[in-house]
Amino acid sequence: MAEGLDFSIPSTGKNRGKSPLRWIYIILALLVILSILNAMLFFIRPNRPDAGSDGITPSANTLKSLALKLEKQEINKEAISAWNEYLKVAGLDANETARIWYRIGRIAEAMGDYDNALQAYYRSEAFSSPDDIRDEINQRIQRCLEKAGRFAALRYELNDRVGANPDSVKNNTQQNGGDRIVAEIGTLKITREELDKKIEKVIASRISGLSRYLPPDRINMEKENLLKQYSSDTGRRMFLEQYIIEEMLYRKAREERLADTDEVRDAITEMERSLLASKVMENAYKDEIKVTETDVRNFYEANKAKYSEKDKDGKENVPEFDKVKERVMLDLMNEKERDVQKALIGRLREKYNVVVHNSALSGD
């Protein structure tokens, strides 16, 4: 009969080897000790005061110094970017955050970027209203709205800030959603806000048409003149009267179903075609033409003979640059627009496979 299997634990006498389990326990213990030491070193590792937590991102102090330096040098876009980064890492209280947004607003306003200036001032007020900047922000917001030509927003802003009551009106003035009604055409009610917005669009359209041909100082002057013209009671009344006349004529045309005639439909199609074509060219000019003061002066130097004038004795004289600057600017812009137009039309001819059969145009 076979012997039974032996399931007994081997002897641990002196002459036998050490148990393998014992070595496993020792190794595990060493690993635990090493992990604890690594954790201790991580927590007690000193931080560099002038670096971010990852050693790459600048610290709050570094960003503040950079922002102040850029602001002082009037490198405005980069200064605003640095102040925004500073706000993210500085951990400021509400008052200090408000002051930084106020600084950002001032920089944007100096650049003529009134939209970003306004949003920065409003952000400042949203965090806090420190006594030392409260009145200044009020004035700057109103100034930005004026320069942007936002009559409707300015009027309501003034109502909110000086405590005026926009609902207080004379007995013969009706209301629509809290805004004064300035005219009625049947059931259509035209409010003061709507009128102001229409005026804003007209001004923006006119300034856009001038922006390619005039230097910034002239554009600002033209804009101020338009703002004065339409901000007066007389100017606003004249605009409203013209709008009413156009609305009445439009309604008359609709009643007579003129829009359904072939003649008017064709005219509308041609107007749309012409408008969209002009818009494409306008966008191309805006994207591709950048003219600096140096460009204008160089063009003047290269074409001085073109601007010569005869004096009373018949002698040719070339006027100084400042006297013909705007004329030179216009000539340079026209030349660049011709170049852009030629290049764009050439690309479109290839894209749309344009072929002109000149022989078919002749009388033969």
C-alpha positions in Angstrom: 0.0 0.0 0.0 1.4 3.4 -1.0 2.4 5.8 1.6 0.1 8.9 2.3 1.0 12.3 1.2 2.9 14.5 3.7 1.1 17.9 4.2 3.2 18.9 7.2 5.2 22.3 7.3 8.9 21.8 6.7 11.1 22.0 9.7 12.7 25.4 10.6 15.7 24.0 12.2 19.1 25.6 12.0 20.3 23.5 9.2 17.4 24.4 6.9 17.2 27.7 4.8 15.3 30.8 5.8 11.6 31.1 5.0 10.8 33.0 1.7 7.9 34.8 3.3 10.2 36.5 5.7 12.1 38.2 2.8 8.9 39.4 1.2 7.9 41.1 4.5 11.3 42.8 4.7 11.1 44.1 1.1 7.5 45.5 1.7 8.6 47.2 4.8 11.5 48.9 3.0 9.2 50.1 0.2 6.8 51.6 2.7 9.7 53.5 4.4 10.9 54.9 1.1 7.4 56.1 0.2 7.1 57.9 3.5 10.6 59.6 3.0 9.6 60.7 -0.6 6.4 62.3 0.7 8.2 64.1 3.5 10.8 65.5 1.0 7.9 66.7 -1.3 6.2 68.7 1.4 9.3 70.2 2.9 10.8 71.2 -0.5 11.3 75.0 -0.5 9.5 77.1 -3.1 11.3 79.7 -5.1 9.6 83.1 -4.4 10.0 84.4 -8.0 8.6 81.4 -9.8 5.2 79.8 -10.2 4.2 76.4 -8.8 5.5 74.6 -11.9 8.7 76.6 -12.1 7.7 78.1 -15.4 4.6 80.3 -14.9 5.6 83.8 -13.6 4.7 84.7 -10.1 2.1 87.4 -9.2 4.9 89.9 -8.4 6.7 89.2 -11.7 3.5 89.7 -13.6 2.7 92.9 -11.8 6.1 94.3 -12.5 5.8 93.4 -16.2 2.3 95.0 -16.5 3.5 98.2 -14.9 6.5 98.3 -17.2 4.4 97.7 -20.3 1.9 100.3 -19.2 4.6 102.9 -18.6 6.0 102.2 -22.1 2.5 102.5 -23.6 2.7 99.0 -25.0 -1.0 98.8 -24.3 -2.3 95.5 -25.7 0.5 93.6 -23.9 -0.1 95.6 -20.8 -3.7 94.6 -20.7 -2.8 90.9 -21.2 -0.3 91.1 -18.4 -2.8 92.6 -16.0 -5.3 89.9 -16.9 -2.7 87.2 -16.1 -1.9 89.0 -12.8 -5.6 89.0 -11.8 -5.7 85.2 -12.3 -2.8 84.4 -9.9 -2.7 87.3 -7.5 -5.6 86.3 -5.2 -6.6 90.0 -4.6 -9.6 91.2 -2.5 -12.6 92.9 -4.1 -11.3 96.4 -3.8 -7.9 95.6 -5.3 -9.5 93.6 -8.1 -11.7 96.6 -8.9 -8.7 98.9 -9.1 -6.9 96.6 -11.5 -10.0 96.4 -13.8 -10.1 100.2 -13.6 -6.5 100.4 -14.8 -7.3 98.0 -17.7 -10.2 100.2 -18.6 -8.0 103.3 -18.7 -5.5 101.6 -21.0 -8.2 100.4 -23.4 -9.8 103.9 -23.4 -6.4 105.5 -24.3 -6.2 103.0 -27.3 -9.7 104.2 -28.5 -11.0 100.7 -27.8 -14.2 101.9 -26.1 -16.0 98.6 -26.0 -13.2 96.9 -24.0 -12.8 100.0 -21.8 -16.5 99.9 -20.9 -16.5 96.2 -20.1 -13.4 96.8 -17.9 -15.1 99.7 -16.0 -18.3 97.6 -15.5 -16.2 94.7 -14.2 -14.6 97.1 -11.8 -17.9 98.2 -10.5 -19.1 94.6 -10.3 -16.4 93.8 -7.8 -16.4 96.9 -5.7 -16.7 100.7 -5.8 -13.7 102.1 -3.9 -14.3 105.8 -3.0 -11.1 106.9 -4.8 -12.2 105.7 -8.2 -16.0 105.7 -8.1 -16.6 109.2 -9.5 -13.8 108.7 -12.1 -15.3 105.5 -13.4 -18.7 107.3 -13.7 -17.1 110.0 -15.8 -15.1 107.6 -17.9 -18.1 105.4 -18.7 -20.1 108.4 -19.9 -17.1 109.6 -22.0 -16.7 106.2 -23.6 -20.4 106.0 -24.5 -20.2 109.5 -26.0 -17.1 108.8 -28.1 -18.7 105.5 -29.3 -21.8 107.5 -30.3 -24.2 105.3 -28.2 -26.9 107.7 -27.6 -29.5 105.2 -26.3 -27.1 103.6 -23.9 -25.7 106.9 -22.7 -29.2 108.2 -21.9 -30.1 105.2 -19.8 -26.7 105.2 -18.2 -27.2 108.8 -17.1 -30.7 107.9 -15.8 -29.3 105.1 -13.7 -26.3 107.1 -12.3 -27.9 110.4 -11.5 -31.2 108.9 -10.2 -33.4 110.3 -13.0 -36.7 108.7 -13.5 -37.1 107.5 -17.1 -40.8 107.0 -16.6 -41.5 110.6 -15.8 -43.0 112.1 -18.9 -45.4 114.8 -19.9 -49.0 114.1 -20.2 -48.9 113.9 -24.0 -46.1 111.4 -24.1 -47.0 107.7 -24.2 -44.9 104.8 -22.9 -43.7 101.5 -24.4 -41.7 99.2 -22.2 -40.6 102.2 -20.1 -39.2 104.1 -23.0 -40.7 107.4 -24.4 -42.5 107.2 -27.7 -41.4 110.0 -30.0 -43.7 109.2 -33.0 -46.5 106.9 -34.2 -47.4 105.6 -37.6 -50.6 103.8 -37.2 -49.9 101.0 -34.8 -46.1 101.4 -35.1 -44.6 103.2 -32.2 -41.1 104.6 -32.5 -39.3 105.0 -29.2 -36.5 107.4 -28.3 -34.2 104.4 -27.9 -35.0 103.0 -31.3 -34.5 106.4 -32.9 -31.1 106.8 -31.2 -30.0 103.3 -32.4 -30.9 104.2 -36.0 -28.9 107.3 -35.7 -25.9 105.3 -34.4 -26.1 103.0 -37.4 -26.0 105.9 -39.8 -23.0 107.5 -38.1 -21.2 104.2 -38.1 -21.8 103.7 -41.8 -20.6 107.1 -42.7 -17.4 106.8 -40.6 -16.7 103.3 -42.1 -16.8 104.9 -45.6 -14.2 107.5 -44.6 -11.9 105.3 -42.5 -9.9 104.1 -45.5 -9.1 107.6 -46.9 -8.6 109.9 -43.9 -6.0 109.9 -41.1 -7.2 109.0 -37.6 -7.4 112.7 -36.4 -9.6 113.6 -39.3 -11.8 110.6 -38.8 -12.3 111.6 -35.1 -13.1 115.1 -36.1 -15.7 113.9 -38.7 -17.2 111.6 -36.1 -17.5 114.4 -33.5 -19.2 116.6 -36.1 -21.8 113.9 -36.9 -22.4 113.3 -33.2 -23.0 117.0 -32.6 -25.3 117.2 -35.6 -27.5 114.3 -34.5 -27.3 114.9 -30.8 -29.1 118.2 -31.1 -32.9 118.4 -30.9 -33.0 119.9 -34.4 -30.8 117.1 -35.8 -32.8 114.4 -34.2 -36.1 115.9 -35.4 -34.8 116.1 -39.0 -33.7 112.5 -38.9 -37.0 111.4 -37.4 -39.0 113.3 -40.1 -36.9 111.7 -42.9 -37.4 108.2 -41.4 -41.2 108.8 -41.2 -41.3 109.9 -44.8 -39.4 106.8 -45.9 -41.7 104.5 -43.8 -44.9 106.1 -45.3 -43.5 105.7 -48.9 -42.5 102.1 -48.1 -46.0 101.3 -46.9 -47.6 102.9 -50.0 -45.3 100.8 -52.2 -46.3 97.7 -50.3 -50.0 98.5 -50.7 -49.6 98.9 -54.4 -47.7 95.6 -54.5 -44.7 97.2 -56.3 -42.4 94.6 -54.8 -44.2 92.0 -56.8 -43.5 93.5 -60.2 -40.7 92.2 -62.4 -39.1 95.6 -62.6 -38.7 96.1 -58.9 -37.7 92.5 -58.3 -34.9 92.8 -60.9 -33.8 96.1 -59.4 -33.7 94.6 -55.9 -31.6 91.7 -57.2 -29.2 94.1 -59.0 -28.9 96.2 -55.8 -28.2 93.2 -53.7 -25.6 92.0 -56.2 -23.9 95.3 -56.3 -24.0 95.7 -52.5 -22.5 92.3 -51.8 -19.8 92.8 -54.5 -18.8 96.1 -52.9 -18.7 94.5 -49.5 -16.3 91.8 -50.7 -14.0 94.5 -52.0 -14.3 96.6 -48.8 -13.3 93.6 -46.7 -10.4 92.9 -48.9 -9.2 96.5 -48.6 -9.6 96.3 -44.8 -7.7 93.1 -44.5 -4.8 93.7 -46.9 -4.1 97.5 -46.8 -2.2 98.8 -43.9 -0.8 102.3 -44.4 1.5 104.1 -41.9 2.7 107.6 -41.6 6.1 106.4 -43.0 4.4 104.9 -46.1 2.6 108.2 -46.8 5.8 110.2 -46.5 7.8 107.8 -48.7 5.1 108.0 -51.3 5.3 111.8 -51.2 9.1 111.7 -51.6 8.8 109.4 -54.6 6.1 111.5 -56.3 7.0 115.1 -55.4 6.7 116.3 -59.0 3.0 115.2 -58.9 2.3 117.7 -56.2 4.2 120.7 -57.6 2.4 123.9 -58.0 3.1 127.1 -59.9 3.5 130.3 -58.0 2.3 133.7 -59.3 5.6 134.0 -61.3 5.0 130.7 -63.0 7.7 128.9 -61.1 7.2 125.3 -60.0 7.3 124.8 -56.3 6.7 121.6 -54.3 4.6 122.2 -51.2 5.7 120.8 -47.9 4.5 117.4 -46.9 2.1 118.6 -44.1 0.3 120.8 -46.6 -0.5 118.0 -49.0 -0.6 115.1 -46.5 -4.2 114.2 -47.0 -4.0 114.4 -50.8 -0.9 112.1 -50.7 -2.7 109.7 -48.4 -5.7 109.5 -50.8 -3.4 108.9 -53.8 -1.5 106.1 -51.9 -4.8 104.5 -50.8 -6.1 104.6 -54.4 -3.0 103.0 -55.7 -3.0 100.2 -53.1 -6.7 99.6 -53.7 -6.1 99.2 -57.4 -3.4 96.6 -56.6 -5.6 94.7 -54.2 -8.5 94.7 -56.6 -6.3 93.5 -59.5 -4.9 90.6 -57.4 -8.4 89.6 -56.1 -10.0 89.7 -59.5 -7.2 87.6 -60.9 -7.7 85.0 -58.3 -11.4 84.9 -58.8 -11.1 84.6 -62.6 -9.1 81.4 -62.0 -11.4 80.1 -59.4 -14.6 80.6 -61.4 -13.0 79.7 -64.8 -13.9 82.9 -66.5 -13.5 83.0 -70.3 -14.2 86.0 -72.5 -14.9 85.4 -76.2 -13.6 88.7 -77.7 -14.4 87.6 -81.2 -18.0 87.2 -80.3 -18.1 90.8 -79.1 -17.0 92.3 -82.4 -19.5 93.4 -85.0 -18.3 90.7 -87.5 
